[in-house]
């Protein structure tokens, strides 16, 4: 194996490092994902984005801080997950984020 192959990391691992290193980036990443939750066809992507941020901060740590079993957290943030608002709020708080509301321009 050459040096290039040893030094390479997966895209997912690179994303986790970036999210962990830059809280502003993590916040924007989740913000965009949450906006996608409005569309049932893209809701799964939003849950996976929040799961990716939780993985960046450590799923076991996030689950503990959120008061959720780790296995339940994985299920809730899976493509077929259906987390409660309480779970979403707890996970967001555990990763140092919060949910906010903005006016919908379509209803202005």
MIZAZA-200997 format. One record per atom (N, C-alpha, C): x, y, z. Coordinates in steps of 0.001 Angstrom, whole numbers, plus 500000, padded with zeros to 6 digits. Each point is the difference from the previous one (the first is absolute). Layout:
<sites>
XYZ/...
</sites>
This chain:
<sites>
500849498834500000/499151501166500000/500901501237500000/499708500946499146/500832501201499958/499552501007501050/500806501050500192/499717501007501026/498673500710499763/499647500219498758/498750500692499682/498798499229500535/499979498704499822/498888499189500480/499922499986501519/501132500006500686/500010499979501460/499467501306500570/500254501090499320/499617501311500516/498563500370499666/499375499304499076/498656500387499597/498975499574501049/498934500791500094/498900499668500903/498715500036499202/498976499379500536/498730499973499281/499355501381500020/499120500225499051/499259501263499947/499202500202501285/499410498937500502/499205500083501226/500877500424501181/501177499390500125/500905500362501092/500460501446499878/500252500448498780/500395501396499779/498865500940500401/498775499634499673/498841500808500371/499868500074501514/500176498873500688/499895499990501459/501049500924500622/501210499957499482/501061500874500511/499650501469499794/499492500317498821/499635501382499680/498879500495500908/498977499179500199/498874500386500846/500433500181501455/500885499124500456/500488500061501375/500874501244500215/500767500354498990/500944501116500116/499351501367499841/498851500060499335/499405501293499672/498516500020500373/499677500454501216/498601500033500439/499093500834499097/500527501059499404/499186500823499090/499612499190498755/500933499229499491/499719499138498856/498965498941500389/500155499410501175/499041498993500469/498606500609500106/499920501229500509/498706500666500134/499364500235498633/500768500462499052/499466500252498650/499593498685499328/500791498966500195/499727498671499454/498642499502500484/499751500119501302/498733499547500577/498865500941499600/500270501300499952/498962500968499610/499444499674498617/500875499774499060/499574499667498639/499231498676500008/500495499047500779/499327498697500066/498603500125500593/499858500795501044/498680500173500614/499018500665499050/500493500904499171/499129500615498998/499482498950499021/500796498971499767/499594498921499097/498916499121500617/499825500054501318/498997499161500659/498586500406499634/499836501185499438/498675500451499587/499442499142498868/500877499385499250/499600499172498865/500130498527500400/498895499253500020/500071498592500393/500993499178499174/500249500429498758/500927499254499148/501457500190500405/500303501064500746/501386500251500404/500191499944501509/498986499610500723/500072499924501460/501098499039500455/500167498894499322/501020499018500377/501397500615499938/500248500832499011/501308500646499881/500247500924501185/498967500670500475/500138500886501149/500365499214501253/499360498864500193/500316499172501161/501426499480499918/500432499635498804/501380499517499844/501008501116500238/499659501213499644/500905501125500260/500152500218501498/498904499969500736/500081500153501446/500757498831500614/499804498815499463/500735498830500484/501500500173499751/500371500553498853/501409500216499690/500620500964501003/499289501058500346/500511500939501002/500112499297501354/499011499192500347/500063499255501262/501203499055499995/500266499355498870/501172499125499899/501288500797500176/500033501204499466/501191500845500125/500295500310501462/498958500161500785/500171500303501418/500078498743500865/499780498848499393/500037498722500708/498606499557500384/499499498976499336/498618499553500225/499753499617501457/500942499324500629/499793499592501391/499881501228500895/500853500987499784/499962501223500801/498711500772499755/499600500133498736/498768500713499662/498802499283500605/499956498690499882/498885499235500563/499916500196501513/501141499941500662/500015500178501451/499512501401500383/500532501026499338/499603501372500310/498532500264499664/499494499313498991/498608500175499597/499043499135500826/500553499097500795/499160499117500806/499285498945499176/500680499530498950/499424499038499067/500937498798499912/499447498812499909/500836498828499772/500681500138498642/501256499624499911/500755500148498757/499315499295498832/499498498798500220/499327499260498941/498750500738499528/499276500603500940/498808500777499645/500371501230499193/501130500597500339/500461501172499255/500323499621498564/500688498888499808/500295499527498646/498712499780499212/499008499364500626/498723499739499315/499264501298499684/499963500911500961/499285501266499801/500583500818498866/501315499954499849/500670500800498981/500364499186498760/499273498922499786/500198499197498787/499070500533498909/500208499598498749/499132500479498909/498512499716500238/499699498935500726/498599499675500273/499582500448501399/500881500736500680/499712500447501357/498873501017500047/499397500096501150/498922500955500209/500148500550501424/501054500797500229/500253500466501364/498924500968500487/499787499973501293/499077500966500595/500692501359500052/499210501029500220/500567501333500160/500935500016501200/499626499298501040/500843499919501200/501367499415499661/500023498947499213/501272499387499595/500820500962499162/499360500652499016/500727500966499166/500601501118500843/499219500527500923/500477501089500856/501166499533500875/499896498811500544/501053499472500870/501289499768499226/499895499468498791/501182499762499174/500632501332499600/499173500932499583/500517501317499617/500751500638501176/499423499943501176/500647500578501178/501321499285500293/500015498684499851/501205499217500283/501159500345499070/499689500460498792/501068500371499060/500208501514499954/499365500706500945/500221501431500101/499222500846499013/498865499484499550/499166500729499045/498606500169500567/499225500866499387/498597500141500369/499190500268498739/498737499700500070/499094500203498883/499424501407500101/499905500676498886/499371501324499991/499011500054498844/499135500989500051/498982500167498964/500261501278499220/499699499951498723/500098501194499132/498719500075499189/499604501190499575/498800500119499182/500148499240498677/498920499382499597/499956499310498706/499643501036498949/500899500262499096/499788501023498982/498814499672499095/499661498732499900/498868499611499156/498671500471500586/499966500252501291/498775500442500659/500010501497500315/500932500722499448/500102501431500311/499021500816499216/
</sites>
